[in-house]
Amino acid sequence: MKKRIGLQITHLALTTTLVFTLAVPSAWASSEGSAPNLITEVASLAGQDSVSFVLKNIRLLPQKGNSTVAFTVTVKNDSSGSIVLSDYMARLKDASGKTYLTRIAPQDKTKRRLAANATQDITYYAQADGKVNLNGLSVEIIKWDFSKPKYEASQGALTVPENFTGVAADGGSEAVFIGDTMIQMSVSKFHMVKSGESYISNLFIDLDNRGHAAVIPPEYQFFIRTKDGSTYPISRRDELQSINPNTTVKWRLAGLIPASVSLEGWQLLVAEHSEAAKLNVPIAAFELAGVEQSAEGTDKQLMFCTNSGMYKGEQGSMYRVPWEDQDVITTNVTIYNDDKNHSLPVPKLEAYYVLDGKAKVKVNVIQTSRTLEIAPEGSETLQVVGKIPIDQQFKTIKLVLQEKASSAVDAKSVDVLAFSDRSGLPRIPFYRAGDIYKTTKNGLSVRHASYVVNAVNRYMGTHSEIFAAQVEVENLEKRPTNLSQIVAYLRTEEGEVFPTQVSVAKGKVGPRGKAILEIWSEIPLGYITSSLHLVLGDAVTGDKLTEGEAVADSYINPVGMWLPDEKTAVAKDIKQVDIYPYTIKFNNLDTGSKVHDFSFKLDYEIAKSKLAQVSTEGHNLVISIEDESRFNFFEKSYNVNEFDSPASSGKDGGSVMKVGKGQLSFTIPNTSTFMNEDTYKSGTIKIYDEFQGKRKLLATQKITLFSIIEKKGNN
């Protein structure tokens, strides 16, 4: 009977061994006789038959509804002969006396015998109630003895002392094993910032390979345990990589902890998942006392961590500006690298706005410079831009920065920094008429340039008019560059907004070179423009500045520019008119006679200013003649964009006008009914700048045309 029971127990042990050796946590896969974790012994006892036991490395990992307890028992055989290890078992008890089923770690199930004067470590794990504490546990050592009731002979209990925590002190380290290689693990930095209803926690842990071979760490699980015993998972933000001998690798861990939790008594728990046991096995624990905390509620420089390192962030200006049938909210955020010796990569961040603590607004984060790294004690300014409905009202708005948890496409984004709520957004910066606006050189704009409004023009049509502003841009970079693409609106003090189009010359502008932007919009005929001003900013497409043929979907760095008064004076003669960059001079007006018809000749000279590049697309110079009743009986239009085309200058019969000297020559039909008499016709010649089909009068001059009739003699 005794043999039969013994065979059943052995069969059960073998079955359990086969099941649980399918997947072995690396911390358990240590070599013969080596401890999975080097910690001072917790308790010891002298058993029977010169066999003693030591409890060490007892760990507790609270989880949903229960806790996982892992511990190591060192068996020492001081007898003269070998002993059978499977004759002994460990039973876990809590303070109430409740016992829990313990299982031997898979790699230790093959340890069958222990020679005389030798020691052996056996690791166990058990699932206990969720509210147990380490210092209330004990491990009873049992020896199978079929002569005893229940076949058990108690060897004594290894009781965890009341003052034992099983946690490495703040600044301390723990040694864990990856196979046979010892890794010294420690927490090097702990940073936290309050964000709304959560703490954004960032920890840096060091893994120091003290062995002689390179190892790849397993997928450890990390948890923060608070004083009330609650645990919160946090995740590793660095890619797994091999750790060479005598090399330290730093990992960043990050996660959210409810802000309602007390900040005292936090611990970092490290576990490794056992696929065979279907649970996380605790392998290390650390006190988290030395926390660097950034306070919420200020817009000063707040610390935050990313996969790339530790930074500080400062929120700058935040503005609300028009965009089609929506509004854009744009914010600049300066990222600082406080390290005095090392550069840091510009962090790859995401973000969102929170309106009134509830509604989230999707945004884009734009790096406008080409900088790859932030120099020691340097900074980089990023732009955050998002859209809201035009009628969206809110009392407060908060900006929250995020980072992808990993480089995977579907990786989850996690909060890394939240700025304080803002209420009442300020007005954008404004520049007086004639004042120069310069983009700064601290990363707010890729291209350093200055802007000034030179002039405004109104072009009249039958039912509407065009309002156009000429903005001079100077390249302040040290090399030729394409101008930043601009988004602009015309807006009144009453909030009426007119979208604009921007005409710009193609090609790069040299250092200290200038270009003219023509920013225009169609407005109602006779619209009062006294409070009209220009709102402009750098065009953005997605998360990049707009370049090439890309279409802008928002803009950043908005500024307002008051506009100069329009020059409305009309010249009383046609000697000279200006359509920038051209000056056109007329002379030698000849309205000499022609048989039956009117003759019209005019010499011209066109000069082009080289001071600035400009697009004249859409502009025409129009010459018209009206009679005394204002009937327009002659009109000729010339494409200003062709003034400087490769065709030769000179006399061209009036079909085109070119830079240089030339002559216009026209024949105007005489429609008079008195065809047997010489005809005189008074009129006014008018010169227009026509833009997009609408006109601005530049000059007028009275003229007299006449034709003669060829008289035949009487028969």
C-alpha positions as CSV (number, residue, x, y, z in Angstrom):
1,M,0.0,0.0,0.0
2,K,2.8,2.4,0.9
3,K,4.6,1.8,-2.3
4,R,1.5,2.3,-4.4
5,I,0.9,5.8,-2.8
6,G,4.6,6.7,-3.4
7,L,4.3,5.7,-7.0
8,Q,1.2,7.9,-7.4
9,I,3.0,10.9,-5.9
10,T,6.0,10.4,-8.1
11,H,3.7,10.1,-11.2
12,L,2.1,13.4,-10.2
13,A,5.4,15.1,-9.8
14,L,6.6,13.9,-13.2
15,T,3.4,15.0,-14.9
16,T,3.7,18.4,-13.3
17,T,7.3,18.7,-14.5
18,L,6.3,17.9,-18.1
19,V,3.6,20.5,-18.1
20,F,5.5,23.4,-16.6
21,T,8.8,23.0,-18.4
22,L,7.2,24.1,-21.6
23,A,8.2,27.7,-21.0
24,V,10.7,28.7,-18.3
25,P,11.2,32.3,-17.2
26,S,14.9,33.3,-17.7
27,A,15.2,34.3,-14.1
28,W,14.5,30.7,-13.1
29,A,16.8,29.2,-15.7
30,S,20.0,29.6,-13.6
31,S,22.8,27.1,-13.4
32,E,23.1,24.4,-10.9
33,G,23.6,25.7,-7.4
34,S,23.2,29.4,-8.3
35,A,20.5,31.6,-6.9
36,P,18.1,33.3,-9.2
37,N,18.5,36.5,-7.2
38,L,21.1,37.6,-4.8
39,I,19.4,38.8,-1.6
40,T,20.3,38.4,2.1
41,E,18.6,35.3,3.6
42,V,15.1,35.9,5.1
43,A,14.9,33.0,7.6
44,S,16.5,29.7,8.4
45,L,15.9,26.5,10.3
46,A,17.7,23.3,11.2
47,G,15.6,20.3,10.1
48,Q,16.0,16.7,11.0
49,D,18.7,14.3,9.9
50,S,21.3,17.1,9.6
51,V,19.4,18.8,6.8
52,S,18.9,22.6,7.1
53,F,16.9,25.1,5.1
54,V,17.2,28.9,4.3
55,L,14.4,31.1,2.9
56,K,15.5,33.9,0.6
57,N,14.3,35.9,-2.4
58,I,10.7,35.9,-1.4
59,R,8.7,38.1,-3.7
60,L,5.1,39.2,-3.9
61,L,3.2,40.5,-7.0
62,P,-0.3,41.6,-6.3
63,Q,-2.6,41.0,-9.3
64,K,-6.4,41.1,-10.0
65,G,-8.0,39.1,-7.2
66,N,-4.9,37.3,-6.0
67,S,-1.2,37.7,-5.5
68,T,1.7,35.6,-6.9
69,V,4.4,34.7,-4.4
70,A,7.8,33.4,-5.5
71,F,10.5,32.3,-3.2
72,T,13.7,30.3,-3.0
73,V,14.6,27.6,-0.4
74,T,18.3,26.7,-0.1
75,V,18.7,23.1,1.1
76,K,21.9,22.2,2.9
77,N,22.8,18.5,3.4
78,D,25.3,18.1,6.3
79,S,24.7,14.4,6.6
80,S,27.2,11.7,5.5
81,G,25.1,10.5,2.6
82,S,23.0,11.9,-0.2
83,I,19.3,12.8,0.2
84,V,16.4,12.7,-2.2
85,L,15.1,16.3,-2.7
86,S,11.7,15.1,-3.8
87,D,11.2,13.8,-0.2
88,Y,10.8,17.4,0.8
89,M,8.1,20.0,0.0
90,A,7.4,23.6,0.9
91,R,3.9,24.8,2.0
92,L,3.0,28.5,2.0
93,K,0.9,29.9,4.9
94,D,-0.4,33.4,5.6
95,A,-0.9,35.1,9.0
96,S,-4.3,33.5,9.4
97,G,-2.9,30.0,8.9
98,K,-4.4,29.5,5.5
99,T,-2.3,27.4,3.2
100,Y,-1.6,27.7,-0.5
101,L,-0.6,25.2,-3.1
102,T,3.0,25.7,-4.0
103,R,4.7,24.5,-7.2
104,I,8.3,24.0,-8.0
105,A,9.8,26.2,-10.7
106,P,10.1,24.1,-13.9
107,Q,13.9,24.1,-14.1
108,D,14.2,22.8,-10.5
109,K,12.0,19.7,-11.0
110,T,15.0,17.8,-12.5
111,K,17.0,18.3,-9.2
112,R,16.5,14.8,-7.7
113,R,19.3,14.2,-5.2
114,L,21.7,16.3,-3.1
115,A,25.1,14.9,-2.2
116,A,26.6,15.0,1.3
117,N,27.9,18.4,2.4
118,A,26.3,20.1,-0.6
119,T,23.6,22.8,-1.0
120,Q,20.9,23.3,-3.6
121,D,18.4,26.1,-4.4
122,I,14.8,25.2,-5.1
123,T,12.4,27.9,-6.4
124,Y,8.7,27.8,-5.7
125,Y,5.7,29.9,-6.6
126,A,2.1,30.0,-5.3
127,Q,-1.1,31.9,-5.8
128,A,-2.3,33.6,-2.6
129,D,-5.1,35.9,-1.7
130,G,-4.9,39.4,-3.1
131,K,-4.4,41.1,0.3
132,V,-1.6,39.1,1.8
133,N,1.6,40.8,2.9
134,L,5.1,39.3,2.8
135,N,5.7,39.9,6.5
136,G,2.7,37.8,7.3
137,L,3.8,34.7,5.4
138,S,5.7,31.6,6.4
139,V,7.0,28.6,4.6
140,E,6.5,25.2,6.3
141,I,9.0,22.5,5.3
142,I,7.5,19.1,5.0
143,K,9.2,15.7,4.6
144,W,7.2,12.8,3.2
145,D,7.0,10.1,5.9
146,F,4.5,7.4,5.3
147,S,4.7,6.4,8.9
148,K,3.2,9.7,10.0
149,P,-0.4,10.8,9.8
150,K,-1.1,12.3,6.4
151,Y,2.4,11.0,5.5
152,E,3.9,14.4,6.6
153,A,6.7,15.1,9.0
154,S,7.1,18.8,9.7
155,Q,10.7,20.1,9.7
156,G,9.7,23.5,11.0
157,A,8.6,26.9,9.5
158,L,10.6,29.6,7.8
159,T,8.8,32.8,9.0
160,V,9.2,36.1,7.2
161,P,10.2,38.7,9.8
162,E,7.8,41.6,10.5
163,N,10.2,44.2,9.3
164,F,11.0,42.4,6.0
165,T,9.8,44.2,2.8
166,G,11.5,42.3,0.1
167,V,12.2,45.6,-1.6
168,A,15.6,47.1,-2.5
169,A,16.1,50.4,-0.8
170,D,15.9,53.6,-2.8
171,G,19.1,53.8,-4.9
172,G,19.8,50.1,-4.3
173,S,20.1,47.3,-6.9
174,E,19.0,43.8,-7.4
175,A,20.7,40.9,-9.2
176,V,18.6,38.9,-11.6
177,F,19.8,36.1,-13.8
178,I,19.2,35.7,-17.5
179,G,20.3,32.1,-17.9
180,D,23.7,31.9,-16.3
181,T,24.4,35.6,-16.7
182,M,23.9,37.9,-13.8
183,I,22.3,41.3,-14.5
184,Q,22.5,44.0,-11.9
185,M,19.3,46.0,-12.1
186,S,18.7,49.4,-10.5
187,V,16.5,52.5,-10.8
188,S,18.6,55.5,-11.8
189,K,15.9,58.2,-12.1
190,F,12.2,58.6,-11.3
191,H,10.3,61.5,-12.7
192,M,6.6,62.4,-12.4
193,V,4.3,65.2,-13.6
194,K,0.6,65.6,-12.7
195,S,-1.7,65.7,-15.8
196,G,-5.3,66.2,-15.0
197,E,-6.6,63.2,-13.1
198,S,-3.4,61.2,-13.5
199,Y,0.3,61.2,-12.8
200,I,2.5,60.7,-15.8
201,S,5.3,58.5,-14.4
202,N,8.7,58.0,-16.0
203,L,11.4,55.7,-14.6
204,F,14.8,54.9,-15.9
205,I,16.3,51.5,-15.0
206,D,19.8,50.4,-15.6
207,L,20.7,46.8,-16.6
208,D,24.4,46.1,-16.0
209,N,25.7,42.8,-17.5
210,R,28.1,41.4,-14.9
211,G,28.6,38.2,-16.8
212,H,30.9,37.1,-19.6
213,A,28.5,36.7,-22.5
214,A,26.0,39.0,-24.3
215,V,22.4,38.3,-23.5
216,I,19.0,39.6,-24.7
217,P,16.7,40.4,-21.8
218,P,13.2,38.8,-21.8
219,E,10.0,40.7,-21.9
220,Y,9.9,41.7,-18.3
221,Q,6.6,43.1,-16.9
222,F,6.7,46.2,-14.8
223,F,4.2,47.5,-12.2
224,I,4.1,50.4,-9.8
225,R,2.7,49.4,-6.4
226,T,1.2,52.2,-4.2
227,K,1.0,52.4,-0.5
228,D,-2.5,51.0,-0.4
229,G,-1.3,47.8,-2.2
230,S,-2.8,48.7,-5.6
231,T,-0.7,47.9,-8.7
232,Y,-0.6,49.7,-12.0
233,P,1.2,48.4,-15.1
234,I,3.8,50.6,-16.8
235,S,5.5,49.8,-20.0
236,R,9.0,49.7,-21.4
237,R,9.6,52.3,-24.1
238,D,12.9,51.1,-25.5
239,E,13.4,48.3,-28.0
240,L,14.9,45.1,-26.7
241,Q,18.6,44.8,-27.5
242,S,21.5,42.6,-26.6
243,I,23.5,43.6,-23.6
244,N,27.2,43.0,-24.0
245,P,29.4,42.0,-21.0
246,N,30.5,44.9,-18.8
247,T,27.9,47.1,-20.5
248,T,25.0,49.0,-19.0
249,V,21.7,49.5,-20.9
250,K,19.2,52.1,-19.8
251,W,15.5,51.5,-20.2
252,R,12.7,54.0,-19.8
253,L,9.4,52.9,-18.2
254,A,6.3,55.0,-18.4
255,G,2.7,54.8,-17.3
256,L,-0.3,56.6,-15.8
257,I,-1.2,56.5,-12.1
258,P,-4.4,58.0,-10.8
259,A,-3.8,61.5,-9.2
260,S,-6.0,60.5,-6.3
261,V,-3.3,58.0,-5.1
262,S,-1.0,59.0,-2.2
263,L,2.6,59.7,-3.4
264,E,4.1,57.9,-0.4
265,G,5.4,54.4,-0.4
266,W,5.6,53.7,-4.1
267,Q,7.5,50.6,-5.3
268,L,8.6,49.3,-8.7
269,L,7.8,45.6,-9.2
270,V,9.5,43.6,-11.9
271,A,8.1,40.3,-13.1
272,E,8.6,37.8,-15.9
273,H,5.7,36.0,-17.5
274,S,5.6,32.2,-17.3
275,E,3.6,30.9,-20.2
276,A,3.6,27.4,-18.6
277,A,2.2,28.7,-15.3
278,K,0.0,31.4,-17.0
279,L,1.1,34.1,-14.6
280,N,3.7,36.8,-14.0
281,V,6.4,35.7,-11.6
282,P,7.9,38.5,-9.4
283,I,11.8,38.7,-9.7
284,A,12.7,42.1,-8.2
285,A,11.3,45.1,-6.3
286,F,12.6,48.7,-5.7
287,E,11.6,51.5,-3.4
288,L,10.7,54.7,-5.3
289,A,11.5,57.5,-2.9
290,G,13.7,59.9,-4.9
291,V,11.1,61.3,-7.3
292,E,11.6,64.4,-9.4
293,Q,8.2,66.0,-9.6
294,S,7.1,68.7,-12.0
295,A,4.1,70.6,-10.7
296,E,1.0,71.1,-12.9
297,G,-0.5,74.6,-12.9
298,T,2.4,76.7,-14.3
299,D,3.7,77.4,-17.8
300,K,7.4,77.2,-16.7
301,Q,9.7,74.6,-17.9
302,L,8.3,71.2,-17.0
303,M,10.4,68.0,-17.1
304,F,9.2,65.1,-19.2
305,C,10.7,61.9,-20.6
306,T,10.6,60.2,-23.9
307,N,12.3,57.2,-25.4
308,S,15.2,59.5,-26.3
309,G,15.9,61.0,-22.9
310,M,14.9,63.6,-20.4
311,Y,13.7,67.0,-21.6
312,K,12.0,70.2,-20.3
313,G,9.0,71.7,-22.1
314,E,7.7,75.2,-22.0
315,Q,4.4,76.3,-23.6
316,G,4.6,79.6,-25.4
317,S,2.0,81.6,-27.3
318,M,-1.4,80.1,-28.1
319,Y,-3.7,81.8,-30.6
320,R,-7.0,81.2,-32.3
321,V,-7.2,82.3,-35.9
322,P,-9.6,81.8,-38.9
323,W,-9.4,78.9,-41.3
324,E,-12.2,78.6,-44.0
325,D,-15.3,77.6,-42.1
326,Q,-13.3,76.5,-39.0
327,D,-10.8,78.1,-36.6
328,V,-7.2,77.0,-36.0
329,I,-5.6,76.9,-32.6
330,T,-1.8,77.1,-32.9
331,T,0.7,76.9,-30.0
332,N,4.5,77.0,-29.9
333,V,6.3,74.7,-27.5
334,T,10.0,75.0,-26.7
335,I,11.8,71.8,-25.9
336,Y,15.0,72.2,-23.8
337,N,18.0,69.9,-23.4
338,D,19.5,70.7,-20.0
339,D,22.4,68.2,-20.4
340,K,25.6,70.1,-20.4
341,N,27.6,67.5,-22.2
342,H,25.4,65.5,-24.6
343,S,23.0,66.3,-27.4
344,L,19.6,64.8,-27.5
345,P,17.5,63.9,-30.6
346,V,14.5,66.2,-31.3
347,P,11.7,64.1,-29.7
348,K,9.0,62.7,-32.0
349,L,5.9,63.9,-30.2
350,E,2.1,63.8,-30.7
351,A,-0.4,66.0,-28.9
352,Y,-4.0,66.9,-28.3
353,Y,-6.0,69.8,-26.9
354,V,-8.5,69.3,-24.1
355,L,-11.4,71.8,-24.0
356,D,-13.1,72.4,-20.6
357,G,-11.4,69.3,-19.3
358,K,-13.5,67.0,-21.5
359,A,-13.5,67.3,-25.3
360,K,-10.3,66.2,-27.1
361,V,-9.1,68.0,-30.2
362,K,-6.8,66.1,-32.6
363,V,-3.7,68.2,-33.5
364,N,-0.5,68.0,-35.6
365,V,3.0,68.6,-34.1
366,I,5.3,70.4,-36.6
367,Q,9.0,70.7,-36.5
368,T,9.7,73.7,-38.7
369,S,13.5,73.5,-38.6
370,R,15.7,70.8,-40.1
371,T,17.5,70.2,-36.8
372,L,18.1,66.5,-36.0
373,E,19.5,67.0,-32.4
374,I,19.2,69.6,-29.6
375,A,22.7,70.7,-28.6
376,P,23.8,70.6,-24.9
377,E,21.8,73.3,-23.0
378,G,20.1,74.1,-26.3
379,S,16.4,74.2,-27.3
380,E,14.1,73.5,-30.3
381,T,10.7,75.1,-30.8
382,L,7.8,72.9,-32.1
383,Q,4.4,74.0,-33.4
384,V,1.1,72.4,-32.4
385,V,-1.9,73.1,-34.6
386,G,-5.5,71.8,-34.5
387,K,-8.9,72.9,-35.8
388,I,-12.2,73.5,-34.0
389,P,-15.7,74.5,-35.3
390,I,-16.0,78.3,-35.8
391,D,-18.7,78.5,-33.3
392,Q,-17.0,76.3,-30.7
393,Q,-17.0,78.1,-27.3
394,F,-14.8,77.0,-24.3
395,K,-13.7,78.4,-21.0
396,T,-10.4,76.5,-20.7
397,I,-8.0,74.7,-23.0
398,K,-5.1,72.4,-22.2
399,L,-2.2,71.1,-24.3
400,V,-1.1,67.5,-23.7
401,L,2.0,66.1,-25.3
402,Q,2.2,62.4,-26.2
403,E,4.7,59.8,-27.5
404,K,4.2,56.5,-29.2
405,A,4.8,53.6,-26.9
406,S,7.1,52.0,-29.5
407,S,8.1,52.3,-33.1
408,A,5.3,49.9,-34.2
409,V,2.8,51.4,-36.6
410,D,-0.1,50.4,-34.3
411,A,1.6,51.4,-31.1
412,K,-0.5,53.2,-28.6
413,S,0.2,56.9,-27.8
414,V,0.8,57.8,-24.1
415,D,0.8,61.1,-22.4
416,V,4.2,62.5,-21.4
417,L,3.5,66.1,-20.4
418,A,0.4,68.2,-19.7
419,F,0.5,71.9,-19.5
420,S,-1.9,73.9,-17.3
421,D,-5.3,75.0,-18.5
422,R,-5.5,78.4,-20.3
423,S,-8.5,80.6,-20.5
424,G,-9.0,83.6,-22.7
425,L,-6.6,83.3,-25.6
426,P,-4.7,86.5,-26.5
427,R,-4.8,88.5,-29.7
428,I,-2.2,87.7,-32.2
429,P,0.8,90.1,-32.5
430,F,0.1,93.1,-34.7
431,Y,2.4,95.3,-36.8
432,R,1.5,98.9,-37.7
433,A,1.3,99.9,-41.4
434,G,4.9,100.2,-42.7
435,D,6.4,98.2,-39.8
436,I,8.6,95.3,-40.6
437,Y,7.8,91.8,-39.2
438,K,10.8,89.5,-38.9
439,T,10.6,85.8,-38.3
440,T,12.8,84.7,-35.5
441,K,15.8,82.4,-35.8
442,N,15.0,80.1,-32.8
443,G,13.2,77.5,-34.8
444,L,9.8,79.2,-35.2
445,S,10.3,79.3,-39.0
446,V,12.5,77.3,-41.4
447,R,13.4,80.5,-43.3
448,H,14.5,83.6,-41.7
449,A,12.8,86.5,-43.5
450,S,11.2,89.9,-43.0
451,Y,7.7,91.1,-44.2
452,V,6.3,94.5,-44.8
453,V,3.2,95.7,-46.6
454,N,4.3,98.1,-49.3
455,A,0.9,99.1,-50.9
456,V,-2.7,98.1,-51.3
457,N,-4.8,98.4,-54.5
458,R,-8.5,98.1,-55.2
459,Y,-9.6,96.8,-58.6
460,M,-13.2,97.6,-59.5
461,G,-15.6,95.4,-61.3
462,T,-19.3,95.6,-62.2
463,H,-20.6,93.8,-59.1
464,S,-17.6,93.3,-56.9
465,E,-14.0,94.4,-56.5
466,I,-10.6,92.9,-55.7
467,F,-8.6,94.1,-52.7
468,A,-4.9,93.4,-53.0
469,A,-2.0,93.9,-50.7
470,Q,1.6,93.9,-51.9
471,V,3.9,92.4,-49.2
472,E,7.6,92.7,-49.6
473,V,9.6,89.7,-48.3
474,E,13.4,89.9,-47.8
475,N,15.4,86.7,-47.5
476,L,17.5,87.0,-44.3
477,E,19.1,83.6,-44.7
478,K,22.7,83.3,-45.8
479,R,21.9,81.2,-48.8
480,P,19.4,81.3,-51.7
481,T,16.1,79.8,-50.6
482,N,12.5,79.3,-51.6
483,L,10.2,81.6,-49.7
484,S,8.0,80.0,-47.1
485,Q,4.5,79.4,-48.4
486,I,2.0,81.7,-46.8
487,V,-1.6,81.4,-45.8
488,A,-3.4,84.8,-45.4
489,Y,-6.8,86.2,-44.6
490,L,-8.3,89.7,-44.7
491,R,-10.2,90.4,-41.6
492,T,-12.1,93.3,-40.1
493,E,-12.3,94.4,-36.5
494,E,-15.9,93.2,-36.5
495,G,-14.6,89.7,-37.3
496,E,-15.6,89.4,-40.9
497,V,-13.1,87.3,-42.8
498,F,-12.2,87.1,-46.5
499,P,-10.0,84.2,-47.7
500,T,-7.2,85.3,-50.0
501,Q,-5.0,83.9,-52.8
502,V,-1.3,84.5,-52.8
503,S,0.6,85.3,-56.0
504,V,4.4,84.7,-55.7
505,A,7.3,84.6,-58.1
506,K,8.8,81.2,-58.7
507,G,12.4,80.4,-57.9
508,K,14.8,81.0,-55.1
509,V,15.6,84.3,-53.6
510,G,19.2,85.1,-52.8
511,P,20.6,86.4,-49.5
512,R,19.2,89.9,-48.8
513,G,17.1,89.4,-52.0
514,K,13.5,90.5,-52.1
515,A,10.3,89.3,-53.5
516,I,6.8,90.7,-53.7
517,L,3.8,88.6,-52.6
518,E,0.4,89.8,-54.0
519,I,-2.2,88.8,-51.5
520,W,-5.8,89.4,-52.8
521,S,-9.4,88.7,-52.2
522,E,-12.7,89.5,-53.9
523,I,-14.9,91.7,-51.7
524,P,-18.3,93.4,-52.2
525,L,-18.3,96.4,-54.4
526,G,-17.9,99.6,-52.3
527,Y,-17.0,97.6,-49.1
528,I,-15.7,99.9,-46.3
529,T,-12.1,98.7,-45.8
530,S,-10.9,101.1,-43.0
531,S,-10.6,98.3,-40.4
532,L,-9.4,95.7,-42.8
533,H,-6.1,94.1,-41.8
534,L,-4.0,91.2,-43.0
535,V,-3.6,87.9,-41.0
536,L,-0.8,85.7,-42.3
537,G,1.2,82.7,-41.2
538,D,3.4,79.9,-42.5
539,A,1.4,77.3,-44.5
540,V,1.3,73.8,-43.1
541,T,0.3,70.5,-44.7
542,G,-0.3,67.7,-42.2
543,D,2.7,67.8,-39.9
544,K,5.1,69.6,-42.2
545,L,5.5,73.0,-43.7
546,T,3.8,73.3,-47.1
547,E,6.3,72.9,-49.9
548,G,6.1,72.4,-53.7
549,E,2.6,71.6,-55.0
550,A,1.3,70.5,-51.7
551,V,-2.0,72.1,-50.6
552,A,-2.0,73.8,-47.2
553,D,-4.5,72.6,-44.6
554,S,-3.6,75.0,-41.7
555,Y,-1.0,77.6,-40.7
556,I,1.3,78.5,-37.8
557,N,3.1,81.6,-36.5
558,P,0.1,83.9,-37.2
559,V,0.6,87.7,-37.1
560,G,-1.6,90.7,-38.0
561,M,-0.5,93.5,-40.2
562,W,-2.3,96.8,-40.5
563,L,-2.5,98.1,-44.0
564,P,-1.4,101.4,-45.5
565,D,-3.9,103.7,-47.2
566,E,-4.4,103.1,-50.9
567,K,-2.9,105.6,-53.3
568,T,-5.9,106.6,-55.3
569,A,-4.5,109.6,-57.2
570,V,-5.0,109.4,-61.0
571,A,-2.3,111.0,-63.2
572,K,-3.6,113.8,-65.5
573,D,-1.4,112.7,-68.4
574,I,-0.1,109.4,-69.6
575,K,3.6,110.2,-69.6
576,Q,4.4,107.5,-66.9
577,V,2.5,104.8,-65.1
578,D,3.7,102.0,-62.8
579,I,2.7,98.4,-62.6
580,Y,5.3,96.9,-60.3
581,P,8.0,96.0,-61.2
582,Y,7.5,97.9,-64.5
583,T,7.6,101.6,-65.2
584,I,6.0,102.4,-68.5
585,K,6.6,105.8,-70.2
586,F,4.6,107.1,-73.2
587,N,5.5,110.0,-75.6
588,N,5.1,111.2,-79.1
589,L,1.4,110.8,-79.1
590,D,0.3,111.2,-82.7
591,T,-3.4,111.4,-83.6
592,G,-2.7,112.4,-87.2
593,S,-5.3,112.0,-89.9
594,K,-6.1,109.0,-92.0
595,V,-8.5,108.7,-94.8
596,H,-12.0,107.9,-93.5
597,D,-10.6,106.4,-90.2
598,F,-8.8,107.7,-87.1
599,S,-5.0,107.1,-86.7
600,F,-3.4,106.6,-83.3
601,K,0.4,106.2,-82.7
602,L,2.2,106.2,-79.4
603,D,5.9,105.6,-78.5
604,Y,6.7,103.8,-75.2
605,E,9.6,102.7,-73.1
606,I,9.3,100.0,-70.4
607,A,11.9,99.6,-67.6
608,K,11.9,96.8,-65.1
609,S,13.0,97.1,-61.5
610,K,15.5,94.5,-60.3
611,L,15.0,95.2,-56.7
612,A,12.5,92.4,-56.1
613,Q,11.1,89.2,-57.7
614,V,7.4,89.5,-58.4
615,S,4.7,87.6,-60.2
616,T,2.6,89.6,-62.6
617,E,0.3,86.7,-63.4
618,G,-3.2,88.0,-64.0
619,H,-2.2,91.6,-64.7
620,N,-2.9,93.5,-67.9
621,L,-2.2,97.0,-69.0
622,V,-5.3,98.3,-70.7
623,I,-5.4,101.4,-73.0
624,S,-8.9,102.7,-73.8
625,I,-10.4,105.8,-75.4
626,E,-13.7,107.2,-74.4
627,D,-15.7,109.9,-76.2
628,E,-17.3,112.9,-74.5
629,S,-20.3,110.8,-73.6
630,R,-18.0,108.3,-71.9
631,F,-18.6,105.7,-74.6
632,N,-15.6,103.5,-74.9
633,F,-15.0,103.2,-78.6
634,F,-11.5,101.8,-78.4
635,E,-9.7,99.4,-76.1
636,K,-6.5,97.4,-76.3
637,S,-5.1,95.0,-73.5
638,Y,-1.5,93.9,-73.0
639,N,-0.4,91.0,-70.8
640,V,2.1,92.4,-68.3
641,N,3.4,88.9,-67.7
642,E,4.8,89.0,-71.3
643,F,6.6,92.3,-70.9
644,D,9.8,90.5,-70.1
645,S,9.4,87.4,-72.3
646,P,12.2,86.4,-74.6
647,A,10.6,88.0,-77.7
648,S,12.5,90.9,-79.1
649,S,11.7,94.5,-78.3
650,G,10.9,97.3,-80.8
651,K,8.2,98.1,-83.2
652,D,5.5,95.4,-83.1
653,G,2.5,97.0,-84.6
654,G,0.8,97.3,-81.3
655,S,0.2,93.6,-80.7
656,V,2.5,93.2,-77.8
657,M,4.6,95.4,-75.5
658,K,8.1,94.5,-74.4
659,V,10.8,95.8,-72.0
660,G,12.7,98.5,-73.9
661,K,11.4,100.9,-76.5
662,G,8.6,100.3,-78.9
663,Q,5.7,101.9,-80.7
664,L,2.0,101.3,-80.6
665,S,0.0,102.0,-83.8
666,F,-3.7,101.6,-84.2
667,T,-6.5,102.4,-86.7
668,I,-9.8,103.3,-85.2
669,P,-12.8,103.0,-87.6
670,N,-14.8,106.2,-88.2
671,T,-18.5,105.5,-87.7
672,S,-19.6,109.0,-88.4
673,T,-22.6,109.3,-90.7
674,F,-21.2,112.4,-92.4
675,M,-18.8,110.6,-94.6
676,N,-18.3,113.6,-97.0
677,E,-16.7,115.8,-94.4
678,D,-13.6,115.8,-92.4
679,T,-14.3,114.4,-88.9
680,Y,-13.0,115.5,-85.6
681,K,-13.5,113.4,-82.4
682,S,-12.6,114.5,-78.9
683,G,-12.0,111.9,-76.3
684,T,-10.0,110.8,-73.3
685,I,-7.3,108.1,-73.3
686,K,-7.3,106.0,-70.1
687,I,-4.6,103.7,-68.8
688,Y,-5.7,100.9,-66.4
689,D,-4.0,98.2,-64.3
690,E,-6.3,95.3,-64.9
691,F,-6.1,92.4,-62.4
692,Q,-8.2,89.2,-62.6
693,G,-10.6,91.0,-64.9
694,K,-11.1,94.1,-62.6
695,R,-9.5,97.5,-63.1
696,K,-7.7,100.3,-61.3
697,L,-7.4,103.6,-63.3
698,L,-3.8,104.9,-63.4
699,A,-3.8,107.9,-65.8
700,T,-6.0,109.9,-68.2
701,Q,-5.3,112.4,-70.9
702,K,-7.5,114.4,-73.3
703,I,-7.0,113.8,-76.9
704,T,-8.5,114.8,-80.3
705,L,-8.7,112.4,-83.1
706,F,-9.5,113.4,-86.7
707,S,-9.9,111.9,-90.1
708,I,-10.1,113.4,-93.5
709,I,-12.3,112.6,-96.5
710,E,-10.7,112.2,-99.9
711,K,-12.7,114.7,-102.1
712,K,-13.1,113.9,-105.8
713,G,-13.5,116.6,-108.4
714,N,-16.9,117.3,-110.3
715,N,-17.4,115.7,-113.6
